[in-house]
Amino acid sequence: MNARQFFAQILVIVGLAALLLGALDPLDGCIVILAGSALVYIGARLRKSRYHLLLGAGLVLVLLGVAAMFVLGRLGGVGGRSQHSTWWLLLMLPYPIGWLMALAGTVALVGKGWHRVCLCCAAVLVVLAIATFVTLCQLRGVNRSTFLLVVGTPYLTGLTLALIGAILWIVQSFRAAEPADRAPDA
């Protein structure tokens, strides 16, 4: 592995870590997620990966969503006393979409095989559930059914994907070991 490939791999790993760490508190961690998305994109460009377009689109969406978040914050936020409708939050929708695109592109860049994709998606969903849990705990007036739906759905989906990924990994392990167990033909 040459120095350029090694540096690109380091950028992708640090970027993935930043994408996951920033998701623990998506509002305050938006800059960390933006930096992680940029690092993963730069790493993909250095590796000359075919996934650089997906990662670039994710970076642009994260940038647009974070910019909208800062603009809405400067305008006084939404809801409550700000006189802005909560529908203005739709301007920030590119942020989570771009984050998911960056994670999907990173999984495609790093791993091969459906079991790795399922396990990485499971990790993303569980981190998303934890981040949503932390965010909703800071809000007041969230009823129990909404809380269970918003936190429970990605958490259960993540656990289901983790189980599917583990099953696929076990099946692939048995398939890979199968030819070695056979006796050679005489």
C-alpha positions in Angstrom: 0.0 0.0 0.0 1.5 3.3 -1.0 1.4 6.5 1.1 -1.5 8.0 -0.7 -3.7 5.0 -0.2 -2.7 4.8 3.5 -3.5 8.5 4.0 -6.8 8.0 2.3 -7.7 5.1 4.5 -6.8 7.1 7.6 -9.1 9.9 6.4 -12.0 7.5 5.8 -11.6 5.9 9.2 -11.4 9.3 11.0 -14.3 10.6 9.0 -16.4 7.6 9.8 -15.6 8.0 13.5 -16.6 11.7 13.3 -19.9 10.8 11.6 -20.8 8.3 14.3 -19.6 10.5 17.2 -21.4 13.5 15.9 -24.6 11.5 15.8 -24.7 11.1 19.6 -25.9 14.7 19.7 -27.0 15.7 16.2 -27.7 19.3 17.0 -24.5 20.2 18.8 -22.5 17.6 16.7 -23.5 19.0 13.3 -20.0 20.5 12.8 -18.4 17.2 13.7 -20.7 15.4 11.2 -19.9 18.0 8.5 -16.2 17.6 9.1 -16.5 13.8 9.1 -18.5 13.9 5.8 -15.8 16.1 4.3 -13.0 13.7 5.5 -14.7 10.7 4.0 -15.2 12.5 0.7 -11.6 13.6 0.5 -10.5 10.0 1.3 -12.7 8.6 -1.4 -11.3 11.2 -3.9 -7.7 10.2 -3.0 -8.6 6.5 -3.4 -10.2 7.4 -6.8 -13.3 5.4 -5.6 -16.4 5.2 -7.7 -18.4 6.2 -4.5 -17.0 9.7 -4.4 -20.1 11.1 -6.2 -22.4 9.6 -3.5 -20.1 10.9 -0.8 -19.9 14.3 -2.4 -23.7 14.6 -2.7 -23.9 13.6 1.0 -21.4 16.3 1.9 -23.4 18.9 0.0 -26.7 17.9 1.6 -25.1 18.0 5.1 -23.7 21.4 4.3 -27.0 22.7 3.2 -28.9 21.3 6.2 -26.3 22.7 8.7 -26.4 26.1 7.0 -30.2 26.1 7.3 -29.9 25.1 10.9 -27.6 28.1 11.6 -29.8 30.5 9.7 -32.9 29.4 11.5 -31.0 29.7 14.8 -30.1 33.3 13.9 -33.7 34.0 13.1 -34.8 32.9 16.5 -35.6 29.2 15.9 -38.9 27.7 15.2 -42.1 27.3 17.3 -42.7 28.8 20.7 -42.1 32.6 20.9 -40.2 32.8 17.5 -43.4 33.2 15.4 -41.9 30.7 12.9 -43.9 27.6 12.0 -42.3 24.2 12.8 -42.7 23.6 9.0 -39.5 25.6 8.6 -37.7 22.6 10.0 -38.1 21.0 6.6 -35.2 23.3 5.5 -33.0 21.2 7.7 -34.1 17.9 6.1 -31.0 17.7 3.8 -28.9 17.3 7.0 -30.0 13.8 8.1 -30.4 12.7 4.5 -26.8 13.7 3.7 -25.6 12.1 6.9 -27.2 8.8 5.9 -25.8 9.1 2.4 -22.3 9.7 3.8 -22.6 6.7 6.1 -23.9 4.5 3.2 -21.1 5.7 0.9 -18.6 5.0 3.7 -20.0 1.5 4.1 -19.8 0.9 0.4 -16.3 2.3 0.3 -14.9 0.3 3.2 -16.8 -3.0 3.2 -17.9 -5.6 0.8 -20.5 -8.2 1.4 -24.1 -7.9 2.6 -23.2 -8.9 6.2 -21.0 -5.9 6.6 -23.6 -3.6 5.1 -26.3 -4.9 7.4 -24.0 -4.6 10.5 -22.9 -1.1 9.6 -26.5 0.0 8.9 -27.5 -1.6 12.3 -24.8 0.4 14.0 -26.1 3.6 12.3 -29.7 2.9 13.3 -28.8 2.2 16.9 -26.7 5.3 17.1 -29.6 7.2 15.5 -31.9 5.9 18.2 -29.6 6.9 21.0 -29.1 10.3 19.5 -32.9 10.7 19.2 -33.3 9.5 22.7 -30.8 12.1 24.0 -32.5 14.9 21.9 -36.0 14.0 23.1 -34.9 13.8 26.7 -33.9 17.5 26.4 -37.3 18.5 25.1 -40.4 18.9 27.3 -43.9 17.9 26.4 -43.1 14.8 24.3 -45.8 12.2 24.9 -45.0 8.6 25.5 -46.3 7.2 22.2 -44.4 9.6 20.1 -41.3 8.9 22.2 -41.6 5.2 21.7 -42.3 5.5 18.0 -39.4 7.9 17.3 -36.8 6.1 19.5 -38.1 2.5 19.3 -38.5 2.2 15.6 -34.9 2.8 14.6 -33.6 0.9 17.6 -35.7 -2.2 16.8 -34.8 -1.9 13.1 -31.2 -1.7 14.0 -31.3 -4.8 16.2 -33.1 -6.6 13.4 -30.5 -5.6 10.9 -27.8 -6.7 13.3 -29.4 -10.1 13.6 -29.7 -10.4 9.8 -26.1 -9.3 9.4 -24.9 -11.8 12.0 -26.8 -14.6 10.3 -25.4 -13.6 6.9 -21.9 -13.5 8.3 -22.3 -17.0 9.8 -23.7 -18.3 6.5 -20.8 -16.8 4.6 -18.3 -18.2 7.1 -19.7 -21.7 6.6 -19.6 -21.3 2.8 -16.0 -20.1 2.9 -15.0 -23.1 5.1 -16.9 -25.6 3.0 -14.3 -26.2 0.2 -11.5 -26.7 2.8 -13.4 -29.4 4.5 -13.9 -31.5 1.4 -11.5 -34.4 0.7 -9.6 -34.1 -2.6 -10.9 -36.3 -5.4 -8.7 -39.3 -6.2 
